[in-house]
Amino acid sequence: MDTKILLENGTNELEVLEFTLAGHSYGINVAKIKEIINYQEVTPVPNSHPSIEGIFMPRDTMITAIDLKNCLGRGESEANGLFIITNFNKLDIAFHVEEVLGIHRVSWRDIIKPNVTISTTDESVSTGIIKRNGKLIIILDFEKIVADINPETGLKMSEITELGERKRSSVPILIAEDSPLLNKLIVDSLRKAGYDNLIHTENGQQAYDVICQCKNDGSLDEHVRVLITDIEMPEMDGHRLTKLVKSDDATAHIPIIIFSSLVNDEMKKKGEALGADAQLSKPEIGNLVRIIDQIVLENHLDR
C-alpha cells in the first residue's frame, strides 16, 4: 500500500491508517509508516519480551516484529495478516496487525482525547480517538508501546547526568508536549540542566495562546525566548504552531526547536520549510540541552 500521501505544510492535518485487531479499529499516523507487507515468518528471540514475536530480514535489514494484539491484552496473533513497518525514534519496527481498512485525512482538532469511552487497557496506550461513520478509531501511542517493551528506547535521562553540574539560567522556555509523561521528563531534564524558567503546555493551541497573550500584553520576551514543540499533538500540531509563529513578524524571532519521534529526513524538510531553527529526535534529550545552550549563546538570550 502506498502510504506516501503528501500534506501541505502546517495545515494541522494528518493521515491516519486504520487497521483492525480482534474486531476493533485502531489507527497510526501515516508519517510513521515506511511500508506495509504481508506477514512473514519470524525467528523467535530467546528470553525476549512476550510481545516480541521475533526478528526477520526484509531486504537484508533486521527488523523486530511486535505482536500488537498481545500488547493490547487481546490474545496472540496468528501467523497471517500484515506487518506495518514503521520508523520513529530512529528505530525500524514491524507491528503485526490483522487487516488494513484504509487511510483517513483528519484535522488534529477532530481528535478526541481518550476517556471512559474506551477500555482502560486501550486508554493507557492511546493518544486520541477519531469518530468516523459512527465507529471509534483508537490512535495508538506506538512510542509508549515500544518504551514499555524496552525502556532504553525512551528519553535517555542519563545523558543529562553526564552533562555534570551546570549554572542556573533564567531564559524563559515554552514547551508544547501532549504526553504527560514526556512533558514531565522534558521539564525535569531542563531543570536539571539549569533552565528553571519554564512554561509547559499540553498542545500547540495552548502554546500559541500563551504566545498570543504575551504578544498582546507586551511581555513576550519576558515569558517566551525559546519554543520547544512536539509534532503530533491534539488541537494543534507542532508544524502548524511553527508556521503561525514564524509567519508573524511579532513572533518570528522566537527560536523554535522541534523535538519529536517523527524527525526523519522527510519531516526535517517540512520543518525547515516552516522555519524551525532546530529539529531532533525524541530520545536525544542530551542533544536538546546542547541545542538550547547554543541558541541561548548565539542569540544572547541569557542577558
Rosetta blueprint (number, residue, H / E / L):
1 M L
2 D L
3 T L
4 K L
5 I L
6 L L
7 L L
8 E L
9 N L
10 G L
11 T L
12 N L
13 E E
14 L E
15 E E
16 V E
17 L E
18 E E
19 F E
20 T E
21 L E
22 A L
23 G L
24 H E
25 S E
26 Y E
27 G E
28 I E
29 N E
30 V H
31 A H
32 K H
33 I E
34 K E
35 E E
36 I E
37 I E
38 N E
39 Y L
40 Q L
41 E L
42 V L
43 T E
44 P L
45 V L
46 P L
47 N L
48 S L
49 H L
50 P L
51 S L
52 I E
53 E E
54 G E
55 I E
56 F E
57 M L
58 P H
59 R H
60 D H
61 T L
62 M L
63 I E
64 T E
65 A E
66 I E
67 D E
68 L H
69 K H
70 N H
71 C H
72 L L
73 G L
74 R L
75 G L
76 E L
77 S L
78 E L
79 A L
80 N L
81 G L
82 L E
83 F E
84 I E
85 I E
86 T E
87 N E
88 F E
89 N L
90 K L
91 L E
92 D E
93 I E
94 A E
95 F E
96 H E
97 V E
98 E L
99 E E
100 V E
101 L E
102 G E
103 I E
104 H E
105 R E
106 V E
107 S E
108 W H
109 R H
110 D H
111 I L
112 I E
113 K L
114 P L
115 N L
116 V L
117 T L
118 I L
119 S L
120 T H
121 T H
122 D H
123 E H
124 S H
125 V L
126 S E
127 T E
128 G E
129 I E
130 I E
131 K E
132 R E
133 N L
134 G L
135 K E
136 L E
137 I E
138 I E
139 I E
140 L E
141 D L
142 F H
143 E H
144 K H
145 I H
146 V H
147 A H
148 D H
149 I H
150 N L
151 P H
152 E H
153 T H
154 G L
155 L L
156 K L
157 M L
158 S H
159 E H
160 I H
161 T H
162 E H
163 L L
164 G L
165 E L
166 R L
167 K L
168 R L
169 S E
170 S L
171 V L
172 P L
173 I E
174 L E
175 I E
176 A E
177 E L
178 D L
179 S L
180 P H
181 L H
182 L H
183 N H
184 K H
185 L H
186 I H
187 V H
188 D H
189 S H
190 L H
191 R H
192 K H
193 A L
194 G L
195 Y E
196 D L
197 N L
198 L E
199 I E
200 H E
201 T E
202 E L
203 N L
204 G H
205 Q H
206 Q H
207 A H
208 Y H
209 D H
210 V H
211 I H
212 C H
213 Q H
214 C H
215 K H
216 N H
217 D H
218 G L
219 S L
220 L H
221 D H
222 E H
223 H H
224 V L
225 R L
226 V E
227 L E
228 I E
229 T E
230 D L
231 I L
232 E L
233 M L
234 P L
235 E L
236 M L
237 D L
238 G H
239 H H
240 R H
241 L H
242 T H
243 K H
244 L H
245 V H
246 K H
247 S L
248 D L
249 D L
250 A L
251 T L
252 A L
253 H L
254 I L
255 P L
256 I E
257 I E
258 I E
259 F E
260 S E
261 S L
262 L L
263 V L
264 N L
265 D H
266 E H
267 M H
268 K H
269 K H
270 K H
271 G H
272 E H
273 A H
274 L H
275 G L
276 A L
277 D L
278 A E
279 Q E
280 L E
281 S E
282 K L
283 P L
284 E L
285 I H
286 G H
287 N H
288 L H
289 V H
290 R H
291 I H
292 I H
293 D H
294 Q H
295 I H
296 V H
297 L H
298 E H
299 N L
300 H L
301 L L
302 D L
303 R L
